[in-house]
Amino acid sequence: MSSRMEAIVFDCRDAEAQAAFWCAALDYEITRRWQDKYGVEYVEANAEGAPMLLFYPVPDRKTAKNRVHLDVRATGSQYDEVARLVAIGARVVDDDAMVPWVVLQDPEGNEFCVLPPRPE
């Protein structure tokens, strides 16, 4: 017996705004909104063949570095992709020439890395 990943969950202050950012970043679509028994509204986003993203509203702001983060791979120019993500609300926090990734933060401060395209 084993487990399978169901979703990547984002705790966030504004679930709708975070869902909109990540949908634009990764070509996902918001597919469902639902409430738990406490009336908290979740936003689900999906893309064909990819894990579900679930956005869970919480009252507190992010205060420390993520312990888990996403790596996204550019399908074209890495720096064009970084520029596109910045244009939709991300912020570059580290671009170290010694490593092949660029570290960004989403609109709520969650770090993620943009990798260059895979070598052919």
N, C-alpha and C positions, 0 to 999 in steps of 0.2 A: 504494500500500500504506500502511496505517496501523495503529496499535495501538488497542485498546479496553481500558478499565479492567476488570480481572477482580475486584479486591477492594480494600477498604480494610483495611490490616494494622495491628494494634496490637501493638507490643512491650510485654510486660507481665510482671510477676513472677508473677501468679496468673491464668492464662488463663481458668479456669473462672469466677472471680469477676468479671473484666472482661466476659466474655461475658454473664454473668447481668445485670450492670448495663445494658449496652448493649441487650440483648434487651428488658429492661423499659422502657428509655428510648424505644426506637424501634419497639416491637412487632415485633421479630424473633423467630425461633426458632432454637435450636441444632439444626443439621441433620446435623452430621457431626463426628466426632473422628478424627484420623488421626495416624500417626507417620511422621517422616521416617527416613532410613536411619541416623540417629544416635540414634534412640529419643526424639526430642523430640516431644511430643504437641501438636498444633494443635487449636483449636476453631473450627469454621465456624458462622456464623449467617447466615440468609437471610430475606428478606421479599419477597413478590411485587412485581416491578417495581422493585426497589431493588438497589444493588450488594451483593455479599457482604461480610460483615465476617469477618476472619480474625484470631484471637488467637494470638500467638506468644510462648511463655514465654522470658524472658531473665533472667539472674541479677542484672543491675544495675538500680538504681532510676533513674527519670527525674531528670535533674539540671539541665535548662535549659528555656527556653520552647520550645514546639512550633514547628517551622518550617512545618508544615501542620496545620490543625485543621478540625473539622467545624463547620458552621453548621446548626442545626436550627431549624425554623420551628414555632412554636406553632400549633395548629389552633383554639384557643380563646384564652382570656386568657393573655397572655404570663407574667404573674406567677403565675397558677395553675399554669402549666407549670413555671416555675422552682421553685415550692414542691414540686411533685410530684417533680421530679428531685432536689431536696435530700433529700426524704423517702426516696428509694431509694439515696442515697449520694453525691450530688454536693455541691459546696461553691461558694457564690458568691464570686468573687474580685474582680469589678468590676461596678458598676452605675452607670455614668456617665450622668447625665440628658441630656448633650449628644449621645449617640448612641442609636440605637434598639435596640441589643442589650444583653444581659446576659452577662457572661463567667462561666462556671463551670469547675470542674475535676471530672473523673470521680474515682472512688475511688483511682486511682493517680497523680493529679496532671496528667493531660492536659487542656489547656484546650479548651473548645468554647463556642460562642456560641448563645444562644437568641434568635431573632428574633421580632418580633410577627407576628400573622397578616397575610397579604397583604391590602392594601386591596381592597375589592370593585370 
